[in-house]
Amino acid sequence: MFGLGMPELLIILVIILIIFGAGKLPQIGRGLGQGIKNFREATTKKTEEIPPDTGDNKKETEKLDD
């Protein structure tokens, strides 16, 4: 995972704990989880909204090129 081992991850966790405190960590985790969930929902909805290519676009662009 990005070349980070267990000691590096523990140091990062300790620094985050010192900066934000133990009380804020659940709120930060909840916010990150909701953000990731919203991002996934938005990306799946976006792919559902895009219609499949039927080949009509190629014909229209060929007409425009002429």
N, C-alpha and C positions, 0 to 999 in steps of 0.2 A: 504494500500500500504506500506508494510514493516514496519508497525507500526509508520509511520510518519504522523503527523497531519499538519494542515494548518500553524500553527506558525513555525514549524520546516522547512517546505518547503520555507516559506518566508525568514527565516534566511539564508538558503542555497542559495536562489536566490540573496539576497543582497550581500553575500560573493562573489559569482561568478561575480556579476556586479562590485564589487570593484576590483577584481583581473584582469578581462579581459577588463572592460570598456564597455560602451554602443555601441561603434562602432564595436567591434569584435563579439558581440552576434549573429547578423544575419549570419556571416560567420561560426561561430561554429555550429549554428543550421542547416545550409545548409549542412555542412560537416557530421554532425551526421545523417541527413535525407538520404543523399546519401549512407552513410555506411550501414544503416539499409536496404535500398532498394537493394543494391548489395548483402547483406547477404541473404535476402529473395529470390532473384533470384537464387543465387548459391545453396541454399538448395532445391528449387523446381526443378532445373535442375538436381541436383544430384539424386533425387528420380526418375526422369523420365529416367535416364540413367541406373538404376539398373533393369535388367530383372526380371520378376516374376519367382519364383521357380517352375520348371516344374517336379521335382521329379527325373530328370536325375542325379542330383548331389548325391543323396542318393545311387543310383545304383553304381556310380563310386566309392564312398567311401567304399561301401561294397566290391567291387572287390579288392580294395587296402588293406583292412583289411585281406582278405583271404590269 
